[in-house]
Amino acid sequence: MNQTKLRSLLILKKAPNLGDSSIKKLINTVGSAEGVLKEKPSRLLKIHGIGAHKIKDLGNKEIQILADQEIRFVEDHNIQFSMYDEPGYPSKLKHCIDSPVVLFSRGNIQLQDRKIISIVGTRKVTSHGVRFCEEFIEQLAPLNPVIVSGFAYGVDITAHKAAIHYKLQTVACLAHGLNQIYPKTHKKYMEDVENNGGFFTDFWSTDTFDRKNFLGRNRIIAGLSEATVVIESAGKGGSLVTADIAHSYHREVFAVPGRPTDTLSKGCNTLIKTQKAQMLTSAADLIYMLGWELSKKKEKPVQKQLFVELEEEEKIVYNFLKENGKELLDVIALQCNIPTFKIAALLLNMELKGVVRPLPGKLFEVV
């Protein structure tokens, strides 16, 4: 552990008027976190955007004591941590201007060279939302993505549980320190999450649960992934804030549409209407928009002999497309007498086998 550097970053982080972006600006100008604490205030004040109110607490002894206490907590509880300018820090999060200067974690999180998506939504998820979330993750499972969410009630915990069920890595981002869990009823899922991924937070062990922490937690959810998916949301809510943050990071945002009269579809419909999100009706939409199927084709060129490996229902779909040419997903489901949610999974598997490919507008054709 680079304890001197960690201690310096924690002291800067605890200064009440310094945010992560300002800390990075100070470090980039001076050269190191240790250097910032040793530098004369008069020189720091010459840095653009750094006023006296931001640096007035850097010599505060109480903050130094708190930083030392947090380091002891990290050591005593085997907490992992990564610093924003070091190789182990999540690469996508590193590109966000307000990303945490120190990120704490527990579990076995492996994000390097992985496909990562965040899934968020209302805490009062409907049975339709649960079913969509579970089927969506099932359809994505062959691509082995990492599923990120906030460990809250509703869509969040549904996404984590589905990821675990399909043996995918899942990462839960918390709005408090790693010495507690909220909601307490989700404590029973902690071991499974740690065995299949883990927990991230930039809050300290002294930071108890508070709703005002959600904004900080949400920026990590949005920053970790290449896309954020909103499954259900009312006209206002934390999931919409996460979507806005992802949009500000220039990441893809997807929203599941619903009927205009449905309260928990208002947020998603607004995201789509204002062009902050792409419409999402199945995993195939996300895969196409992110270009994931393109990289898969490069890894595994099409081979005609793969046809013999098709399952019976896949053969029905293949023969239908071969005879009729490119066709809409809903039409394929109707003509092949296979439920829509199942046809999406079948088409994804066939795409990975190299026998069909998706086209814009939810069309598919034989390769």
C-alpha positions in Angstrom: 0.0 0.0 0.0 1.3 3.5 -0.9 0.1 4.8 2.4 1.6 8.3 2.0 -0.2 8.9 -1.3 -3.4 7.4 0.0 -3.3 9.5 3.2 -2.7 12.6 1.1 -5.6 11.9 -1.2 -7.9 11.1 1.7 -7.0 14.4 3.4 -7.8 16.3 0.1 -11.0 14.3 -0.3 -12.2 15.1 3.2 -11.7 18.9 2.8 -15.3 20.0 2.8 -15.0 22.5 -0.1 -12.9 20.4 -2.5 -14.5 18.1 -5.0 -12.9 15.3 -7.0 -12.4 17.5 -10.1 -10.7 20.3 -8.1 -8.5 17.8 -6.4 -7.3 16.5 -9.7 -6.7 20.1 -10.9 -4.5 20.7 -7.9 -2.6 17.5 -8.3 -2.1 18.0 -12.1 -0.7 21.5 -11.4 1.5 20.7 -8.4 2.5 17.2 -9.4 1.3 15.0 -6.6 -1.2 14.8 -3.7 1.6 15.0 -1.2 2.9 18.1 -3.0 -0.4 19.9 -2.8 -0.4 19.5 1.0 3.1 20.9 1.3 2.6 23.7 -1.2 2.2 27.3 0.0 -1.4 28.5 -0.1 -0.4 31.6 -2.0 0.8 29.4 -4.9 -2.3 27.2 -4.8 -4.5 30.3 -5.1 -2.8 31.1 -8.4 -4.4 28.0 -9.9 -7.5 28.9 -12.0 -10.7 28.0 -10.3 -9.1 27.4 -6.9 -10.3 30.0 -4.3 -9.4 30.5 -0.7 -12.5 28.7 0.5 -11.5 25.5 -1.3 -8.1 25.1 0.4 -8.7 26.7 3.8 -9.1 23.3 5.5 -6.1 21.5 4.1 -4.1 21.9 7.3 -7.0 20.9 9.5 -5.7 18.4 12.1 -9.1 16.7 12.6 -9.2 15.9 8.9 -5.7 14.3 9.2 -6.9 12.2 12.1 -9.9 11.0 10.2 -7.7 10.1 7.2 -5.5 8.0 9.5 -8.5 6.3 11.0 -9.8 5.4 7.5 -6.5 3.9 6.5 -6.6 1.7 9.7 -10.2 0.6 8.7 -9.0 -0.3 5.2 -6.1 -2.3 6.6 -8.1 -4.0 9.4 -11.0 -5.1 7.1 -9.0 -6.0 4.0 -10.7 -3.3 1.9 -9.3 -2.9 -1.6 -8.8 0.5 -3.1 -7.6 2.1 -6.3 -6.4 5.6 -7.0 -7.6 7.5 -10.1 -4.1 7.8 -11.7 -3.0 4.2 -11.3 -3.4 1.2 -13.6 -5.9 -0.7 -11.4 -8.5 2.0 -11.6 -11.6 1.2 -13.8 -10.7 2.6 -17.3 -14.1 3.9 -18.3 -14.5 5.7 -14.9 -11.1 7.3 -15.2 -12.3 9.4 -18.2 -15.0 11.1 -16.1 -14.0 14.5 -14.8 -15.6 14.0 -11.4 -14.7 10.4 -10.9 -13.6 9.5 -7.3 -9.9 10.1 -6.6 -10.0 7.0 -4.4 -12.4 4.1 -5.0 -12.9 1.5 -2.3 -14.0 -2.1 -3.1 -14.8 -5.5 -1.7 -15.1 -8.8 -3.6 -13.5 -10.0 -6.8 -14.1 -7.3 -9.4 -12.5 -7.8 -12.8 -13.3 -5.1 -15.3 -10.3 -5.0 -17.7 -11.3 -5.7 -21.3 -14.9 -6.4 -20.4 -18.3 -5.4 -21.8 -19.9 -3.4 -19.0 -23.5 -2.0 -18.8 -25.4 -0.4 -16.0 -29.1 -1.2 -15.3 -31.2 1.1 -13.2 -34.8 1.8 -12.5 -37.6 2.4 -10.0 -37.6 0.9 -6.6 -41.3 0.1 -7.1 -40.7 -2.2 -10.1 -43.7 -3.9 -11.6 -43.9 -7.6 -12.5 -43.5 -6.6 -16.1 -40.3 -4.7 -15.3 -38.9 -7.6 -13.3 -39.7 -10.0 -16.2 -38.1 -7.7 -18.8 -34.9 -7.2 -16.7 -34.5 -11.0 -16.2 -35.1 -11.8 -19.9 -32.9 -8.9 -21.0 -29.9 -10.2 -18.9 -30.6 -13.8 -20.1 -30.4 -12.6 -23.7 -27.1 -10.8 -23.0 -25.6 -13.7 -21.1 -23.8 -15.3 -24.1 -21.7 -12.1 -24.4 -20.7 -12.4 -20.7 -21.1 -8.7 -19.8 -20.6 -7.1 -16.4 -23.8 -5.9 -14.9 -23.6 -2.7 -12.7 -26.3 -1.4 -10.5 -27.0 0.3 -7.2 -28.1 -2.6 -4.9 -31.4 -0.8 -4.1 -34.9 -2.2 -4.1 -36.7 -2.9 -7.3 -34.8 -2.9 -10.6 -31.4 -2.7 -9.0 -31.5 -5.9 -7.0 -33.4 -7.7 -9.8 -30.5 -7.0 -12.1 -27.9 -8.2 -9.6 -29.8 -11.4 -8.9 -30.3 -12.1 -12.6 -26.6 -11.6 -13.3 -25.7 -14.0 -10.5 -28.3 -16.5 -11.8 -26.7 -16.5 -15.3 -23.2 -16.6 -13.8 -22.3 -13.0 -14.9 -20.1 -10.7 -12.9 -22.1 -8.0 -11.2 -20.9 -4.8 -9.4 -23.0 -3.0 -6.8 -22.3 0.7 -6.2 -23.1 1.9 -2.7 -24.1 5.3 -1.2 -22.3 4.6 2.1 -19.1 3.1 3.5 -18.2 -0.6 3.3 -18.8 -1.2 7.0 -22.6 -1.3 6.5 -25.3 -2.2 4.0 -28.5 -0.6 2.8 -31.1 -1.7 2.6 -30.5 -4.2 5.5 -32.8 -6.8 3.9 -30.3 -7.1 1.0 -27.5 -8.3 3.4 -28.4 -11.9 2.4 -27.2 -11.1 -1.2 -23.8 -9.8 -0.2 -21.9 -13.0 -0.3 -23.2 -13.9 -3.8 -22.4 -10.4 -5.1 -18.8 -10.6 -3.7 -18.3 -14.1 -5.2 -19.6 -12.9 -8.6 -18.1 -9.4 -8.6 -18.3 -7.1 -5.7 -19.0 -3.6 -4.2 -17.7 -0.2 -5.1 -18.0 3.1 -3.1 -16.0 6.3 -2.6 -17.7 6.9 0.8 -15.8 6.3 4.0 -16.6 4.0 7.0 -17.7 7.1 8.8 -20.3 8.0 6.1 -23.6 6.6 7.1 -26.5 6.1 4.7 -28.0 9.4 3.5 -30.2 10.1 0.5 -28.0 13.0 -0.4 -25.2 10.4 -1.2 -27.2 9.0 -4.1 -25.9 11.6 -6.5 -22.3 10.5 -5.8 -23.2 6.9 -6.0 -25.0 7.4 -9.3 -22.0 9.0 -11.0 -20.0 5.8 -10.4 -22.8 3.7 -11.8 -22.9 5.8 -15.0 -19.2 6.2 -15.3 -18.2 2.5 -15.0 -20.1 1.4 -18.1 -20.3 2.0 -21.8 -24.1 2.2 -21.6 -26.9 2.8 -19.0 -30.2 1.1 -19.3 -33.3 2.5 -17.6 -36.0 -0.2 -17.3 -38.9 1.6 -15.4 -39.0 5.1 -14.0 -41.6 7.6 -12.9 -41.4 11.2 -14.1 -38.8 11.9 -11.4 -36.3 9.6 -9.7 -32.7 8.6 -9.2 -32.6 6.4 -12.3 -33.3 9.5 -14.4 -30.4 11.3 -12.7 -28.1 8.4 -13.5 -29.3 8.6 -17.1 -28.6 12.3 -17.2 -25.1 11.8 -15.8 -24.4 9.0 -18.3 -25.6 11.3 -21.1 -23.3 14.1 -19.9 -20.4 11.6 -20.0 -21.3 10.9 -23.7 -22.2 7.3 -22.9 -25.1 5.5 -24.6 -28.4 5.5 -22.7 -31.2 3.1 -23.4 -34.8 3.2 -22.0 -37.6 0.7 -22.1 -40.8 2.4 -23.6 -44.2 1.9 -22.1 -47.8 3.1 -22.4 -48.2 6.9 -21.9 -50.7 6.2 -19.1 -48.3 4.1 -17.1 -46.8 6.1 -14.2 -43.6 4.0 -14.2 -43.1 4.5 -17.9 -43.2 8.3 -17.9 -39.5 8.7 -17.2 -38.4 6.3 -19.9 -40.8 7.7 -22.4 -39.4 11.2 -21.7 -35.8 10.1 -22.1 -36.7 8.7 -25.5 -38.8 11.7 -26.5 -36.1 14.1 -25.6 -33.5 12.0 -27.5 -31.5 11.4 -24.3 -32.0 7.6 -24.7 -32.3 5.0 -27.4 -35.5 2.9 -27.4 -34.8 -0.6 -26.0 -37.2 -3.5 -26.7 -34.7 -6.4 -26.4 -31.0 -7.2 -26.0 -30.7 -7.1 -29.7 -31.2 -3.4 -29.8 -28.4 -2.7 -27.3 -26.1 -5.2 -29.0 -26.6 -3.6 -32.4 -26.2 0.0 -31.1 -23.0 -0.8 -29.2 -21.6 -2.8 -32.1 -21.0 -5.8 -29.9 -21.9 -8.2 -32.6 -19.2 -6.7 -34.9 -16.4 -7.5 -32.5 -17.9 -11.0 -32.0 -17.7 -11.6 -35.8 -14.1 -10.6 -35.9 -13.3 -13.0 -33.1 -15.1 -15.9 -34.7 -15.5 -15.8 -38.5 -18.6 -17.4 -40.0 -18.4 -21.1 -40.8 -21.1 -22.8 -42.8 -20.7 -26.1 -40.8 -22.2 -24.3 -37.7 -25.6 -25.0 -39.2 -25.5 -28.6 -38.0 -25.2 -27.2 -34.4 -28.5 -25.4 -34.4 -31.3 -26.4 -32.0 -34.7 -27.4 -33.4 -36.3 -23.9 -32.9 -33.2 -22.3 -34.3 -33.5 -24.4 -37.4 -37.1 -23.2 -37.8 -36.0 -19.6 -37.6 -33.1 -20.2 -40.0 -35.3 -21.9 -42.6 -37.9 -19.1 -42.4 -35.3 -16.4 -42.9 -33.6 -18.3 -45.7 -36.9 -18.6 -47.5 -38.3 -15.1 -46.8 -35.1 -13.0 -46.6 -34.7 -10.2 -44.0 -37.6 -9.9 -41.7 -38.7 -8.0 -38.5 -38.2 -9.7 -35.1 -41.9 -9.6 -34.3 -42.8 -11.1 -37.7 -40.3 -13.9 -37.2 -41.9 -14.6 -33.8 -45.4 -14.6 -35.3 -44.6 -16.7 -38.4 -42.5 -19.2 -36.5 -45.0 -19.4 -33.6 -42.3 -18.6 -31.0 -42.9 -16.0 -28.2 -41.2 -12.7 -28.8 -39.0 -12.8 -25.7 -37.8 -16.2 -26.7 -37.1 -15.3 -30.3 -34.8 -12.5 -29.2 -32.7 -15.0 -27.2 -32.7 -17.5 -30.1 -31.6 -14.8 -32.6 -28.8 -13.7 -30.3 -27.5 -17.3 -30.0 -27.8 -17.7 -33.8 -25.9 -14.5 -34.3 -23.1 -15.7 -32.0 -23.0 -18.9 -34.1 -22.6 -16.9 -37.2 -25.7 -17.9 -39.1 -27.8 -14.7 -38.8 -27.0 -11.0 -38.4 -29.1 -8.0 -37.1 -29.9 -5.1 -39.3 -31.2 -1.6 -38.4 -34.9 -1.4 -37.4 -35.0 -4.8 -35.6 -34.5 -6.7 -38.9 -32.6 -10.0 -39.2 -31.3 -11.9 -42.1 -29.4 -15.2 -42.8 -25.6 -14.7 -43.3 
